[in-house]
Amino acid sequence: MAATFVDYYQTLGVARTASADEIKKAFRKLARQHHPDVAKDKKAGEAKFKEINEAYEVLSDPAKRKKYDELGEHWNQQGGPPPGYKYAQPGREGAQEFHFEGTGFSDFFEQFFGGGGNGAFGGFSTGGRRGGSRQAGPRPGEDIEGAISVTLEEAMQGALREVSLQSADPTTGQVRTERFKVRIPKGALEGQVIRVPGKGGAGSSGGEAGHLFLRVRLASHPEFRVQEADLYHDLPLAPWEAVLGTTVRVRGLDGELDVKIPPGINNGQKLRLRGRGLPRPKSTERGDLYVVAEIEVPRQVDSAERALWEQLAKSSTFHPRG
């Protein structure tokens, strides 16, 4: 099942020489535009949002970006990737091959960035069998592993995702496709494993089927960063807002919030909103939302504004260097 190259730079609309900051800004702009909550066409928005997230996951990670750039868009013209390049999937010769749809990742990502080594969650069989290596009698099928992209909204509410699993028998070449629902639990966190019983490789001689294990990868969000069940939101403030204080309306995952900014707030200072983060696993409690002050200064001012800043500089008793 050959993967088709995905141009992540084109997806984000940036040059291949783009800086990390340019990549971040491009992601935020596109993610806000195509987020399923605001997109006019929800289904199309979801698909585009997943593409943007996949591109950002690779290009925002220096190691993955280096690996991607080394791979190059013509990787398959010579029959494979560059010499010495290792696929993300462990696999083994003659093993049954699996292909996912509905997990939020393309075949290309699964093949090259889905993981690595035994136990990697890359979208293909790990080659392991449950129950040992008995040569006779019923043999259980292989457990298979993959990754599933989960939005913060899905983690907030829980969700039911339709996934299709396509398997190719290495001996007969026969391809079988099965569709089923995967329940994403409320409060799903980064790295959490969702077990789907009986959806792995087929058993032999009457043995039971293996299981499917999907590792959660929380999709990047244009407004929030995540640390376990806590959310962090960077809030731009004008200098006068930081000095005088103000009230700012901030979007949370479950509605808008009015946040009171105290006078004299410092750049980088965090304001804690208890219980406004993600649900904590196996708990009725939620994490917290931290609003992080980002004091912005105007890059350009007209003559009238400059005169006011100069007047303030002369009359102010504030001395930042002691």
Buried (B, 14 or more C-beta within 10 A) or exposed (E): EEBEBBEBBEBBEBEEEBEEEEBBBBBBBBBEBBBBEEBEEEEEBBBBBBBBBBBBBBBBBEEBBEBBEEBEEEBBEEEEBEEEEEBBBBBEEEBBBBBBBBBBBBBBBBBBBBBBEEEBBBBBBBBBBBBEEEEEEEBBBBBBBBBBBBBBBBBBBEBEBEBEBBBBEEEEEEEEEEEBEBEBBBBBBEEBEBEBEEBBBBBEEEBBBBBBBBBBBBBBBBBBEBEEBBBBBEBEBEEEBBBEBBEBEBEBBEEEBEBEBEEEBEEEBEBEBEEBBBBBEEEEEBBBBBBBBBBEEEEEEEEEEEEEEEEEEEEEEEEEEE
